Amino acid sequence: MPIVYIVMDFIFFDLHLHRTLILIELDDEGEATIVWAGTHQEYEATFKNNKITIEKWLRQKGYIAP
């Protein structure tokens, strides 16, 4: 079973078997959009294992309001 991390209205699925993380956004109607996917190394390089950095990245990409 994947581990799930929630940041605001976004969900990270940690698929240990494949060493993959997937960031998903759920809209009000329950439809999901994959916002980011990558390896653990790519996650660490992009997000620095830090919720503030994740929020900053989401703002820069226009997924959340500044």
Phi, psi and omega per residue, in radians:
M1 nan 2.330 -3.126
P2 -1.253 2.626 3.030
I3 -1.499 2.481 -3.088
V4 -2.082 2.331 3.036
Y5 -2.072 2.337 -3.132
I6 -1.967 2.223 3.072
V7 -2.236 1.906 -3.079
M8 1.016 -2.183 3.114
D9 -1.727 0.387 -3.098
F10 -2.024 2.586 -3.074
I11 -2.198 2.253 2.987
F12 -1.690 2.220 2.973
F13 -1.790 2.210 3.140
D14 -1.831 1.819 -3.125
L15 -1.637 1.581 -3.043
H16 -1.006 -0.723 -3.082
L17 -0.994 -0.681 -3.096
H18 -1.788 0.016 -3.117
R19 0.935 0.816 -3.076
T20 -2.221 2.505 3.024
L21 -2.063 2.440 3.121
I22 -2.259 2.212 3.096
L23 -1.767 2.128 -3.066
I24 -2.121 2.443 3.030
E25 -1.884 2.294 3.066
L26 -1.831 2.257 3.105
D27 -1.550 3.125 -3.083
D28 -1.096 -0.389 -3.135
E29 -1.631 0.056 3.103
G30 1.500 0.126 3.100
E31 -1.462 2.467 -3.073
A32 -1.846 2.506 3.044
T33 -2.208 2.269 3.054
I34 -1.361 2.072 -3.089
V35 -1.629 -0.645 -3.117
W36 -2.711 2.532 3.024
A37 -2.548 2.488 3.130
G38 -3.115 -3.137 3.119
T39 -1.374 2.986 3.071
H40 -1.072 -0.657 3.125
Q41 -1.128 -0.717 3.108
E42 -1.163 -0.662 3.088
Y43 -1.063 -0.834 -3.131
E44 -1.111 -0.675 3.132
A45 -1.204 -0.673 -3.082
T46 -1.418 -0.805 -2.972
F47 -1.918 -0.126 3.071
K48 0.986 0.438 -3.112
N49 0.944 0.693 -2.991
N50 -2.410 2.154 -3.118
K51 -1.079 -0.618 3.129
I52 -1.124 -0.713 3.114
T53 -1.160 -0.653 3.087
I54 -1.087 -0.831 3.126
E55 -1.064 -0.730 3.115
K56 -1.075 -0.768 3.122
W57 -1.073 -0.765 3.130
L58 -1.105 -0.684 3.096
R59 -1.139 -0.784 -3.140
Q60 -1.083 -0.574 -3.134
K61 -1.518 -0.060 3.085
G62 1.439 0.285 3.126
Y63 -1.424 -0.443 3.056
I64 -2.346 2.701 -3.089
A65 -1.221 2.549 3.127
P66 -1.146 nan nan
